[in-house]
């Protein structure tokens, strides 16, 4: 929940004041710490909500909130070694 609140605050600070304004993959990537390419690839695969205008991907505030939830709930691969007992 803190991640979502933090992302929403960052989004509000960096976004135009128009609540209906759409963000680019670069804007969203900078806010969420994801590469624009990853955002576009996952949007194209239907994993992330988005709007598409020709070759251009755009994201609404609601899309960003859903992306935060999706990435928060994603299963992370195990990257650890041996644990100390």
N, CA, C and O atoms as a GROMACS GRO file, in nm:
protein
  340
    1UNK      N    1   0.083  -0.118   0.000
    1UNK     CA    2   0.000   0.000   0.000
    1UNK      C    3   0.088   0.125   0.000
    1UNK      O    4   0.056   0.225  -0.065
    2UNK      N    5   0.200   0.120   0.073
    2UNK     CA    6   0.290   0.235   0.076
    2UNK      C    7   0.347   0.263  -0.062
    2UNK      O    8   0.362   0.379  -0.101
    3UNK      N    9   0.378   0.155  -0.136
    3UNK     CA   10   0.431   0.173  -0.271
    3UNK      C   11   0.330   0.244  -0.360
    3UNK      O   12   0.366   0.333  -0.438
    4UNK      N   13   0.204   0.204  -0.348
    4UNK     CA   14   0.098   0.267  -0.427
    4UNK      C   15   0.084   0.414  -0.390
    4UNK      O   16   0.075   0.500  -0.478
    5UNK      N   17   0.083   0.443  -0.262
    5UNK     CA   18   0.070   0.583  -0.217
    5UNK      C   19   0.189   0.665  -0.265
    5UNK      O   20   0.172   0.779  -0.309
    6UNK      N   21   0.308   0.609  -0.256
    6UNK     CA   22   0.427   0.679  -0.301
    6UNK      C   23   0.423   0.704  -0.452
    6UNK      O   24   0.457   0.813  -0.498
    7UNK      N   25   0.380   0.603  -0.528
    7UNK     CA   26   0.372   0.618  -0.673
    7UNK      C   27   0.267   0.723  -0.711
    7UNK      O   28   0.289   0.801  -0.803
    8UNK      N   29   0.156   0.724  -0.642
    8UNK     CA   30   0.051   0.822  -0.671
    8UNK      C   31   0.099   0.963  -0.640
    8UNK      O   32   0.072   1.056  -0.716
    9UNK      N   33   0.170   0.980  -0.527
    9UNK     CA   34   0.224   1.112  -0.493
    9UNK      C   35   0.325   1.158  -0.599
    9UNK      O   36   0.322   1.274  -0.641
   10UNK      N   37   0.412   1.068  -0.640
   10UNK     CA   38   0.511   1.102  -0.742
   10UNK      C   39   0.441   1.135  -0.874
   10UNK      O   40   0.480   1.228  -0.944
   11UNK      N   41   0.340   1.059  -0.906
   11UNK     CA   42   0.264   1.083  -1.028
   11UNK      C   43   0.198   1.220  -1.025
   11UNK      O   44   0.201   1.294  -1.123
   12UNK      N   45   0.138   1.254  -0.912
   12UNK     CA   46   0.073   1.384  -0.899
   12UNK      C   47   0.172   1.498  -0.910
   12UNK      O   48   0.140   1.603  -0.966
   13UNK      N   49   0.291   1.480  -0.859
   13UNK     CA   50   0.392   1.586  -0.861
   13UNK      C   51   0.449   1.608  -1.001
   13UNK      O   52   0.486   1.720  -1.035
   14UNK      N   53   0.457   1.504  -1.082
   14UNK     CA   54   0.521   1.514  -1.213
   14UNK      C   55   0.424   1.523  -1.330
   14UNK      O   56   0.466   1.544  -1.444
   15UNK      N   57   0.296   1.509  -1.303
   15UNK     CA   58   0.198   1.506  -1.411
   15UNK      C   59   0.137   1.644  -1.434
   15UNK      O   60   0.134   1.728  -1.344
   16UNK      N   61   0.089   1.664  -1.553
   16UNK     CA   62   0.010   1.786  -1.576
   16UNK      C   63  -0.112   1.784  -1.483
   16UNK      O   64  -0.156   1.678  -1.440
   17UNK      N   65  -0.162   1.898  -1.455
   17UNK     CA   66  -0.276   1.908  -1.363
   17UNK      C   67  -0.405   1.854  -1.422
   17UNK      O   68  -0.503   1.836  -1.350
   18UNK      N   69  -0.408   1.830  -1.550
   18UNK     CA   70  -0.526   1.774  -1.616
   18UNK      C   71  -0.542   1.629  -1.572
   18UNK      O   72  -0.457   1.546  -1.604
   19UNK      N   73  -0.650   1.595  -1.501
   19UNK     CA   74  -0.666   1.458  -1.452
   19UNK      C   75  -0.684   1.355  -1.563
   19UNK      O   76  -0.664   1.236  -1.541
   20UNK      N   77  -0.720   1.401  -1.681
   20UNK     CA   78  -0.738   1.309  -1.794
   20UNK      C   79  -0.615   1.297  -1.882
   20UNK      O   80  -0.617   1.228  -1.984
   21UNK      N   81  -0.507   1.366  -1.844
   21UNK     CA   82  -0.385   1.362  -1.925
   21UNK      C   83  -0.328   1.221  -1.925
   21UNK      O   84  -0.332   1.150  -1.824
   22UNK      N   85  -0.274   1.182  -2.038
   22UNK     CA   86  -0.212   1.051  -2.051
   22UNK      C   87  -0.061   1.065  -2.042
   22UNK      O   88  -0.003   1.164  -2.088
   23UNK      N   89   0.002   0.965  -1.984
   23UNK     CA   90   0.147   0.966  -1.964
   23UNK      C   91   0.214   0.875  -2.067
   23UNK      O   92   0.156   0.778  -2.114
   24UNK      N   93   0.337   0.908  -2.099
   24UNK     CA   94   0.416   0.824  -2.190
   24UNK      C   95   0.478   0.708  -2.111
   24UNK      O   96   0.479   0.709  -1.988
   25UNK      N   97   0.530   0.610  -2.183
   25UNK     CA   98   0.600   0.499  -2.118
   25UNK      C   99   0.723   0.550  -2.044
   25UNK      O  100   0.760   0.496  -1.940
   26UNK      N  101   0.785   0.653  -2.096
   26UNK     CA  102   0.902   0.711  -2.031
   26UNK      C  103   0.863   0.775  -1.898
   26UNK      O  104   0.934   0.760  -1.798
   27UNK      N  105   0.751   0.848  -1.896
   27UNK     CA  106   0.702   0.910  -1.773
   27UNK      C  107   0.672   0.804  -1.667
   27UNK      O  108   0.717   0.815  -1.553
   28UNK      N  109   0.597   0.702  -1.705
   28UNK     CA  110   0.557   0.598  -1.611
   28UNK      C  111   0.679   0.518  -1.566
   28UNK      O  112   0.692   0.484  -1.448
   29UNK      N  113   0.769   0.489  -1.658
   29UNK     CA  114   0.890   0.415  -1.624
   29UNK      C  115   0.973   0.488  -1.520
   29UNK      O  116   1.026   0.426  -1.427
   30UNK      N  117   0.985   0.619  -1.536
   30UNK     CA  118   1.062   0.698  -1.440
   30UNK      C  119   0.995   0.697  -1.302
   30UNK      O  120   1.064   0.696  -1.200
   31UNK      N  121   0.864   0.698  -1.298
   31UNK     CA  122   0.792   0.698  -1.171
   31UNK      C  123   0.800   0.564  -1.099
   31UNK      O  124   0.810   0.558  -0.976
   32UNK      N  125   0.795   0.455  -1.176
   32UNK     CA  126   0.784   0.322  -1.116
   32UNK      C  127   0.914   0.244  -1.117
   32UNK      O  128   0.920   0.133  -1.063
   33UNK      N  129   1.018   0.299  -1.176
   33UNK     CA  130   1.144   0.227  -1.181
   33UNK      C  131   1.144   0.110  -1.278
   33UNK      O  132   1.215   0.012  -1.257
   34UNK      N  133   1.065   0.121  -1.384
   34UNK     CA  134   1.061   0.020  -1.489
   34UNK      C  135   1.111   0.082  -1.617
   34UNK      O  136   1.097   0.202  -1.639
   35UNK      N  137   1.170   0.001  -1.702
   35UNK     CA  138   1.216   0.057  -1.829
   35UNK      C  139   1.095   0.081  -1.920
   35UNK      O  140   0.999   0.005  -1.916
   36UNK      N  141   1.101   0.186  -2.002
   36UNK     CA  142   0.993   0.210  -2.098
   36UNK      C  143   0.971   0.090  -2.190
   36UNK      O  144   0.857   0.060  -2.226
   37UNK      N  145   1.077   0.021  -2.226
   37UNK     CA  146   1.065  -0.096  -2.314
   37UNK      C  147   0.985  -0.206  -2.246
   37UNK      O  148   0.901  -0.271  -2.309
   38UNK      N  149   1.010  -0.228  -2.116
   38UNK     CA  150   0.935  -0.328  -2.040
   38UNK      C  151   0.788  -0.291  -2.036
   38UNK      O  152   0.701  -0.377  -2.057
   39UNK      N  153   0.759  -0.165  -2.010
   39UNK     CA  154   0.619  -0.120  -2.007
   39UNK      C  155   0.551  -0.145  -2.141
   39UNK      O  156   0.439  -0.197  -2.146
   40UNK      N  157   0.618  -0.108  -2.248
   40UNK     CA  158   0.559  -0.125  -2.382
   40UNK      C  159   0.542  -0.272  -2.416
   40UNK      O  160   0.439  -0.312  -2.471
   41UNK      N  161   0.641  -0.355  -2.382
   41UNK     CA  162   0.632  -0.498  -2.411
   41UNK      C  163   0.517  -0.563  -2.334
   41UNK      O  164   0.441  -0.642  -2.390
   42UNK      N  165   0.504  -0.529  -2.207
   42UNK     CA  166   0.395  -0.587  -2.127
   42UNK      C  167   0.259  -0.532  -2.168
   42UNK      O  168   0.159  -0.604  -2.162
   43UNK      N  169   0.255  -0.407  -2.210
   43UNK     CA  170   0.129  -0.351  -2.261
   43UNK      C  171   0.090  -0.422  -2.391
   43UNK      O  172  -0.027  -0.458  -2.409
   44UNK      N  173   0.186  -0.441  -2.480
   44UNK     CA  174   0.159  -0.508  -2.608
   44UNK      C  175   0.112  -0.652  -2.585
   44UNK      O  176   0.031  -0.704  -2.662
   45UNK      N  177   0.163  -0.716  -2.480
   45UNK     CA  178   0.124  -0.854  -2.449
   45UNK      C  179  -0.011  -0.860  -2.377
   45UNK      O  180  -0.063  -0.969  -2.353
   46UNK      N  181  -0.066  -0.744  -2.342
   46UNK     CA  182  -0.195  -0.741  -2.274
   46UNK      C  183  -0.186  -0.757  -2.123
   46UNK      O  184  -0.287  -0.776  -2.056
   47UNK      N  185  -0.064  -0.751  -2.069
   47UNK     CA  186  -0.044  -0.765  -1.925
   47UNK      C  187  -0.075  -0.635  -1.853
   47UNK      O  188  -0.137  -0.636  -1.747
   48UNK      N  189  -0.031  -0.522  -1.910
   48UNK     CA  190  -0.053  -0.391  -1.849
   48UNK      C  191  -0.161  -0.315  -1.925
   48UNK      O  192  -0.164  -0.318  -2.048
   49UNK      N  193  -0.250  -0.248  -1.852
   49UNK     CA  194  -0.351  -0.165  -1.918
   49UNK      C  195  -0.286  -0.043  -1.983
   49UNK      O  196  -0.187   0.010  -1.931
   50UNK      N  197  -0.340   0.000  -2.094
   50UNK     CA  198  -0.281   0.113  -2.167
   50UNK      C  199  -0.378   0.164  -2.273
   50UNK      O  200  -0.484   0.105  -2.296
   51UNK      N  201  -0.340   0.271  -2.337
   51UNK     CA  202  -0.407   0.324  -2.456
   51UNK      C  203  -0.302   0.324  -2.566
   51UNK      O  204  -0.184   0.347  -2.540
   52UNK      N  205  -0.344   0.299  -2.686
   52UNK     CA  206  -0.246   0.299  -2.794
   52UNK      C  207  -0.296   0.388  -2.907
   52UNK      O  208  -0.412   0.379  -2.950
   53UNK      N  209  -0.208   0.474  -2.954
   53UNK     CA  210  -0.237   0.565  -3.064
   53UNK      C  211  -0.131   0.540  -3.170
   53UNK      O  212  -0.021   0.596  -3.164
   54UNK      N  213  -0.163   0.455  -3.266
   54UNK     CA  214  -0.063   0.416  -3.365
   54UNK      C  215   0.047   0.338  -3.296
   54UNK      O  216   0.020   0.233  -3.237
   55UNK      N  217   0.170   0.387  -3.304
   55UNK     CA  218   0.283   0.321  -3.239
   55UNK      C  219   0.305   0.369  -3.096
   55UNK      O  220   0.394   0.319  -3.027
   56UNK      N  221   0.228   0.464  -3.052
   56UNK     CA  222   0.252   0.530  -2.924
   56UNK      C  223   0.167   0.470  -2.813
   56UNK      O  224   0.045   0.455  -2.826
   57UNK      N  225   0.233   0.435  -2.704
   57UNK     CA  226   0.165   0.382  -2.585
   57UNK      C  227   0.146   0.496  -2.486
   57UNK      O  228   0.238   0.574  -2.461
   58UNK      N  229   0.025   0.504  -2.430
   58UNK     CA  230  -0.005   0.605  -2.328
   58UNK      C  231  -0.076   0.537  -2.212
   58UNK      O  232  -0.145   0.436  -2.229
   59UNK      N  233  -0.058   0.596  -2.094
   59UNK     CA  234  -0.112   0.537  -1.971
   59UNK      C  235  -0.187   0.643  -1.892
   59UNK      O  236  -0.137   0.753  -1.872
   60UNK      N  237  -0.307   0.608  -1.846
   60UNK     CA  238  -0.385   0.698  -1.761
   60UNK      C  239  -0.342   0.678  -1.616
   60UNK      O  240  -0.267   0.586  -1.585
   61UNK      N  241  -0.391   0.764  -1.529
   61UNK     CA  242  -0.361   0.750  -1.386
   61UNK      C  243  -0.415   0.617  -1.334
   61UNK      O  244  -0.352   0.552  -1.251
   62UNK      N  245  -0.531   0.577  -1.382
   62UNK     CA  246  -0.589   0.450  -1.340
   62UNK      C  247  -0.503   0.334  -1.389
   62UNK      O  248  -0.485   0.235  -1.318
   63UNK      N  249  -0.450   0.346  -1.510
   63UNK     CA  250  -0.360   0.242  -1.563
   63UNK      C  251  -0.238   0.229  -1.473
   63UNK      O  252  -0.195   0.118  -1.441
   64UNK      N  253  -0.181   0.342  -1.433
   64UNK     CA  254  -0.061   0.341  -1.349
   64UNK      C  255  -0.091   0.274  -1.214
   64UNK      O  256  -0.011   0.193  -1.166
   65UNK      N  257  -0.204   0.306  -1.155
   65UNK     CA  258  -0.242   0.244  -1.027
   65UNK      C  259  -0.256   0.093  -1.044
   65UNK      O  260  -0.214   0.016  -0.956
   66UNK      N  261  -0.313   0.049  -1.155
   66UNK     CA  262  -0.328  -0.095  -1.179
   66UNK      C  263  -0.192  -0.161  -1.204
   66UNK      O  264  -0.168  -0.273  -1.159
   67UNK      N  265  -0.104  -0.092  -1.275
   67UNK     CA  266   0.030  -0.145  -1.300
   67UNK      C  267   0.105  -0.162  -1.168
   67UNK      O  268   0.175  -0.262  -1.149
   68UNK      N  269   0.091  -0.066  -1.078
   68UNK     CA  270   0.155  -0.076  -0.947
   68UNK      C  271   0.105  -0.201  -0.875
   68UNK      O  272   0.184  -0.276  -0.818
   69UNK      N  273  -0.026  -0.224  -0.878
   69UNK     CA  274  -0.082  -0.343  -0.813
   69UNK      C  275  -0.032  -0.471  -0.880
   69UNK      O  276   0.002  -0.567  -0.811
   70UNK      N  277  -0.027  -0.472  -1.012
   70UNK     CA  278   0.019  -0.591  -1.084
   70UNK      C  279   0.164  -0.622  -1.054
   70UNK      O  280   0.200  -0.739  -1.035
   71UNK      N  281   0.249  -0.520  -1.050
   71UNK     CA  282   0.390  -0.544  -1.024
   71UNK      C  283   0.414  -0.579  -0.878
   71UNK      O  284   0.507  -0.653  -0.845
   72UNK      N  285   0.331  -0.526  -0.790
   72UNK     CA  286   0.343  -0.556  -0.648
   72UNK      C  287   0.306  -0.701  -0.621
   72UNK      O  288   0.368  -0.767  -0.538
   73UNK      N  289   0.206  -0.752  -0.692
   73UNK     CA  290   0.157  -0.887  -0.671
   73UNK      C  291   0.233  -0.991  -0.753
   73UNK      O  292   0.210  -1.111  -0.737
   74UNK      N  293   0.323  -0.946  -0.840
   74UNK     CA  294   0.396  -1.040  -0.926
   74UNK      C  295   0.489  -1.125  -0.841
   74UNK      O  296   0.548  -1.079  -0.743
   75UNK      N  297   0.500  -1.248  -0.881
   75UNK     CA  298   0.591  -1.340  -0.812
   75UNK      C  299   0.732  -1.307  -0.855
   75UNK      O  300   0.762  -1.305  -0.974
   76UNK      N  301   0.818  -1.282  -0.760
   76UNK     CA  302   0.957  -1.249  -0.788
   76UNK      C  303   1.038  -1.378  -0.787
   76UNK      O  304   1.019  -1.462  -0.700
   77UNK      N  305   1.129  -1.395  -0.883
   77UNK     CA  306   1.212  -1.516  -0.885
   77UNK      C  307   1.307  -1.517  -0.765
   77UNK      O  308   1.350  -1.412  -0.718
   78UNK      N  309   1.338  -1.634  -0.718
   78UNK     CA  310   1.429  -1.650  -0.606
   78UNK      C  311   1.570  -1.619  -0.653
   78UNK      O  312   1.618  -1.680  -0.749
   79UNK      N  313   1.637  -1.527  -0.587
   79UNK     CA  314   1.773  -1.487  -0.628
   79UNK      C  315   1.873  -1.504  -0.515
   79UNK      O  316   1.983  -1.450  -0.522
   80UNK      N  317   1.837  -1.577  -0.414
   80UNK     CA  318   1.926  -1.591  -0.298
   80UNK      C  319   2.015  -1.712  -0.310
   80UNK      O  320   1.995  -1.800  -0.394
   81UNK      N  321   2.110  -1.714  -0.225
   81UNK     CA  322   2.200  -1.829  -0.216
   81UNK      C  323   2.162  -1.911  -0.096
   81UNK      O  324   2.044  -1.922  -0.061
   82UNK      N  325   2.258  -1.967  -0.034
   82UNK     CA  326   2.236  -2.047   0.086
   82UNK      C  327   2.207  -1.954   0.203
   82UNK      O  328   2.272  -1.850   0.219
   83UNK      N  329   2.112  -1.990   0.282
   83UNK     CA  330   2.079  -1.911   0.401
   83UNK      C  331   2.157  -1.966   0.520
   83UNK      O  332   2.181  -2.086   0.532
   84UNK      N  333   2.195  -1.874   0.608
   84UNK     CA  334   2.261  -1.918   0.731
   84UNK      C  335   2.157  -1.978   0.824
   84UNK      O  336   2.047  -1.924   0.838
   85UNK      N  337   2.190  -2.084   0.886
   85UNK     CA  338   2.095  -2.152   0.976
   85UNK      C  339   2.098  -2.097   1.115
   85UNK      O  340   2.025  -2.143   1.202
   0.00000   0.00000   0.00000
